[in-house]
């Protein structure tokens, strides 16, 4: 699963971006890269393989106080250095990172090629950088980004920087998580709080169809109609030690040994021992509605799908309710028959 990290502030950001990418390694990836604005130049380094492979091509000193980084899990295009993120616009002034899938990218790519823009990769993501460049001809960076996002169909978490606006990161979310980190004259963005937890615990979660503008002192969040949205800043109540490997060789092994404690935490505040049941407040259903359930459908992807298969067995055995599991990316293209007791 792809990962995003971004920084704007007073510090030289190359090490911050690399550290953030390392904190996202557990998500799985096949390549990584960073883009930094250094002395009015967009410098980009990307490499297939482990993050250390990308680190090995970084110069000893990269100056720059704003940048974005990415770990890619290939969807469109082979696993190559060229297809790794970030992706640059035709004039090399815009750099973007993207999680998700742009479903109308072929249509957009054809139109951009007719405008004379040349593509360097096999990815769907590259269209975003070129669209921003094209829209910059008649709009500010903010407006060009808004115009671009409104042309995209599919899912996305996007972060973008531009040479002509060296103090701003533009961000958008639809179906792919993004969270802002609020520091002291510095701001972060990531697909997971793990990426910046060592620097701040103050966070703002973006919702679908929201756009954010970051500079080192402030942030603004708007919807796709450009209406301003007020957000509460939340505080993360767990420490960075919780996301370290803590002596294990990899995150998977650590998670296996953490399962007993994870189950205890999941039960905390929900298990009603006296009557042998649980309080499922998150379902927001009355006891009668729960009793009326006749069928359950578990919708998931990847490892969550496999967890769902185990869950279906447990539910049918213990609750005696007919349960099926479907891959979410397939279900979204269907028109399923679901009655009120499902």
C-alpha positions in Angstrom: 0.0 0.0 0.0 1.5 3.3 -1.1 2.6 5.9 1.5 2.9 9.7 1.4 4.9 12.1 3.5 5.4 15.9 3.2 7.1 18.7 5.1 7.2 22.5 5.1 9.0 24.5 7.8 12.4 25.9 8.8 14.4 22.7 8.8 16.2 21.0 6.0 13.7 18.4 5.1 15.5 15.5 3.3 16.2 13.6 6.5 12.6 14.2 7.7 11.1 12.8 4.5 13.4 9.7 4.5 12.6 9.1 8.2 8.9 9.5 7.4 9.1 7.0 4.6 10.9 4.5 6.9 8.0 4.8 9.3 5.7 3.8 6.5 7.7 0.7 5.5 5.2 -1.6 7.2 2.6 -0.8 4.6 4.6 -2.6 1.9 6.2 -1.0 -1.2 8.4 -1.6 -4.2 10.0 1.8 -4.8 10.5 5.1 -3.1 11.4 8.7 -3.8 11.5 12.3 -2.7 11.2 15.8 -4.3 12.6 18.9 -2.6 12.7 22.6 -3.6 16.4 23.5 -3.4 17.4 27.0 -4.4 14.6 27.5 -6.8 15.2 24.0 -8.3 13.1 20.9 -8.1 15.4 18.1 -7.2 14.0 14.6 -7.3 15.5 11.2 -6.4 13.7 7.9 -6.8 14.6 4.3 -7.0 13.0 0.9 -7.1 13.6 -1.5 -4.2 14.1 -0.7 -0.5 14.3 2.8 0.8 18.1 2.3 1.4 18.5 2.1 -2.4 17.0 5.6 -2.8 19.1 6.9 0.1 22.2 5.6 -1.6 21.7 8.0 -4.5 21.0 11.1 -2.3 23.8 13.7 -2.2 25.4 14.3 1.2 23.7 17.7 1.5 20.3 18.6 0.1 19.2 22.0 1.1 15.5 22.8 1.1 12.7 23.4 3.6 9.8 21.9 1.7 9.4 18.5 0.1 7.3 15.4 -0.5 8.1 11.7 -0.5 6.4 8.5 -1.5 6.6 4.7 -1.2 4.9 3.0 -4.2 3.1 -0.2 -4.6 2.7 -0.6 -8.4 -0.7 -0.5 -10.0 -0.2 1.1 -13.4 3.2 0.3 -14.9 6.1 -1.9 -14.1 8.3 -1.6 -11.0 11.0 0.7 -12.4 13.0 3.8 -11.3 11.0 5.8 -13.9 7.6 4.7 -12.6 8.5 5.5 -9.0 7.0 8.6 -7.4 7.3 11.6 -7.2 6.2 12.6 -10.8 7.2 15.9 -12.4 5.3 18.1 -14.8 6.5 18.7 -18.4 8.3 21.9 -17.4 9.7 20.3 -14.2 8.1 23.0 -12.0 5.5 20.8 -10.4 6.0 17.6 -8.4 3.3 15.3 -7.1 2.9 12.1 -5.1 -0.3 10.1 -5.4 -2.0 7.2 -3.6 -5.0 5.6 -5.3 -6.2 5.1 -8.9 -7.2 7.7 -11.5 -9.8 5.8 -13.4 -10.2 8.4 -16.3 -6.4 8.8 -16.7 -6.4 7.5 -20.3 -8.9 10.2 -21.4 -6.9 12.9 -19.6 -3.6 11.6 -21.0 -4.9 11.8 -24.5 -6.1 15.4 -24.1 -2.7 16.4 -22.5 -0.7 14.7 -25.3 -2.9 16.7 -27.8 -1.7 19.8 -25.9 1.9 18.8 -26.6 2.8 17.4 -23.2 5.1 14.5 -23.1 4.8 11.6 -20.7 7.8 9.9 -19.1 6.1 7.0 -17.2 3.5 4.3 -17.5 1.6 5.4 -14.5 -1.9 7.0 -14.1 -0.5 9.4 -11.5 1.6 11.4 -14.0 -1.5 13.1 -15.5 -1.9 15.0 -12.2 1.4 16.8 -12.5 0.7 17.7 -16.2 -2.8 18.9 -15.5 -1.6 21.2 -12.7 1.1 22.6 -15.1 -1.5 23.2 -17.8 -3.9 24.9 -15.4 -1.1 27.1 -14.0 -1.1 29.0 -17.3 -4.3 30.8 -16.3 -4.5 30.2 -12.5 -2.6 30.5 -9.3 -1.2 27.3 -7.8 -4.2 26.9 -5.5 -6.7 27.4 -8.3 -4.7 25.2 -10.7 -4.8 22.4 -8.1 -8.5 22.8 -7.5 -9.2 22.7 -11.2 -7.1 19.6 -11.5 -8.7 17.7 -8.7 -12.2 18.4 -10.0 -11.2 16.7 -13.3 -10.1 13.4 -11.6 -12.3 10.4 -11.3 -11.3 7.5 -9.0 -9.5 7.5 -5.6 -6.7 9.7 -4.6 -4.5 11.1 -1.8 -2.4 13.8 -3.4 0.4 16.1 -2.3 1.9 18.7 -4.7 4.6 21.3 -4.6 5.5 24.0 -7.2 8.8 25.9 -7.8 6.9 29.2 -8.2 5.2 28.7 -4.8 8.1 27.6 -2.5 6.2 27.9 0.7 3.0 25.8 -0.1 2.0 22.2 -0.2 -1.3 21.4 -1.8 -3.2 18.3 -0.6 -6.4 16.5 -1.6 -8.2 13.4 -0.5 -10.9 11.2 -1.9 -10.9 7.6 -0.7 -7.3 7.5 0.3 -6.4 8.6 3.9 -4.3 11.8 4.6 -3.6 13.4 7.9 -1.9 16.8 8.7 0.7 17.2 11.5 0.7 20.6 13.2 4.1 21.6 14.5 5.9 24.8 15.7 6.3 26.8 12.5 6.3 23.5 10.6 3.6 21.4 9.0 3.5 17.8 7.9 1.3 15.6 5.8 1.2 11.9 5.6 -1.0 8.9 4.8 -0.4 7.7 8.4 0.5 9.6 11.6 3.4 7.2 12.1 5.4 9.2 9.5 5.7 12.3 11.7 4.8 11.1 15.2 8.4 11.8 16.3 7.9 15.5 15.5 4.3 16.3 16.6 1.3 14.7 18.2 -1.1 17.5 17.0 -3.1 16.3 14.0 -6.0 17.1 11.7 -7.7 14.3 9.7 -8.8 15.1 6.2 -12.1 13.7 5.0 -13.1 12.7 1.5 -13.5 15.6 -1.0 -11.4 17.9 1.1 -8.4 20.0 -0.1 -5.8 21.5 2.2 -3.2 24.3 1.7 -0.2 24.1 4.0 2.5 26.6 4.8 4.9 26.5 7.8 2.7 28.6 10.0 -0.9 27.7 9.0 -3.2 25.5 7.1 -6.6 25.9 5.4 -9.1 23.2 4.5 -11.8 23.6 1.9 -14.2 21.4 0.0 -14.3 20.9 -3.7 -16.5 24.0 -4.0 -13.8 26.0 -2.2 -16.0 26.6 0.9 -13.8 26.9 4.0 -14.0 24.1 6.5 -13.1 24.4 10.2 -11.4 21.4 11.8 -10.6 20.5 15.3 -6.9 19.7 16.1 -6.7 16.3 17.8 -3.9 15.0 20.0 -2.4 11.5 19.5 -2.3 9.8 22.9 0.3 7.1 22.1 4.0 7.2 21.9 6.4 6.6 19.0 7.7 3.5 20.8 4.4 1.8 19.8 5.3 1.9 16.1 9.0 0.8 16.5 10.0 -2.8 15.7 11.3 -3.1 19.3 13.9 -5.8 18.5 11.8 -7.8 16.0 13.2 -8.4 12.6 10.2 -7.0 10.8 6.7 -5.5 11.5 4.8 -8.7 10.6 6.6 -10.7 13.3 6.1 -7.9 15.8 2.3 -7.9 15.0 2.1 -11.7 15.4 3.4 -11.5 18.9 1.3 -8.4 19.7 -2.0 -10.2 18.9 -2.9 -11.2 22.5 -2.5 -7.6 23.6 -4.3 -6.3 20.5 -7.3 -8.6 21.4 -7.4 -7.3 24.9 -7.4 -3.7 23.7 -10.2 -4.5 21.3 -12.3 -5.9 24.1 -11.6 -3.0 26.5 -14.8 -1.2 27.4 -16.9 -3.5 25.2 -16.9 -6.9 26.9 -19.8 -7.3 29.3 -18.6 -10.3 31.3 -21.7 -10.6 33.7 -24.0 -11.5 30.8 -21.5 -12.9 28.4 -21.9 -10.4 25.6 -20.3 -7.3 24.1 -21.4 -3.7 23.6 -21.0 -2.9 19.9 -21.5 0.9 20.1 -19.8 1.5 16.7 -22.7 -0.3 14.9 -25.2 2.3 16.3 -27.9 -0.4 16.3 -30.6 -1.2 18.8 -30.7 -4.7 20.4 -33.8 -5.4 18.3 -32.1 -4.4 15.1 -29.2 -6.7 16.0 -31.6 -9.6 16.6 -33.2 -8.9 13.2 -29.9 -9.4 11.2 -30.3 -12.3 8.8 -27.2 -11.9 6.6 -23.8 -10.2 7.0 -21.5 -9.1 4.1 -17.9 -8.3 4.9 -16.3 -5.9 2.4 -12.5 -5.7 2.4 -9.3 -5.8 0.4 -5.9 -7.4 0.9 -5.0 -8.6 4.3 -8.3 -7.2 5.6 -10.1 -9.5 3.1 -8.3 -12.5 4.6 -9.2 -11.4 8.1 -12.8 -11.2 6.9 -12.7 -14.8 5.7 -11.7 -15.8 9.3 -14.4 -13.5 10.7 -17.0 -15.0 8.5 -16.2 -18.5 9.9 -16.4 -17.2 13.5 -19.7 -15.3 12.9 -21.4 -18.3 11.3 -20.2 -20.7 14.0 -20.9 -18.5 17.0 -23.8 -16.3 15.9 -25.3 -18.7 13.3 -25.8 -15.8 10.8 -25.2 -16.4 7.1 -22.0 -14.4 6.3 -20.1 -13.8 3.0 -16.9 -11.9 2.2 -16.4 -9.8 -1.0 -13.4 -7.9 -2.4 -14.3 -4.2 -2.1 -12.7 -3.2 -5.4 -15.0 -5.6 -7.2 -18.1 -4.8 -5.2 -18.0 -1.1 -6.1 -18.7 -2.0 -9.7 -21.7 -4.2 -8.9 -25.3 -3.3 -8.0 -25.7 -5.6 -5.0 -29.1 -6.7 -3.7 -29.1 -5.8 0.0 -32.2 -5.8 2.1 -32.9 -4.1 5.4 -31.8 -7.2 7.4 -28.4 -7.4 5.8 
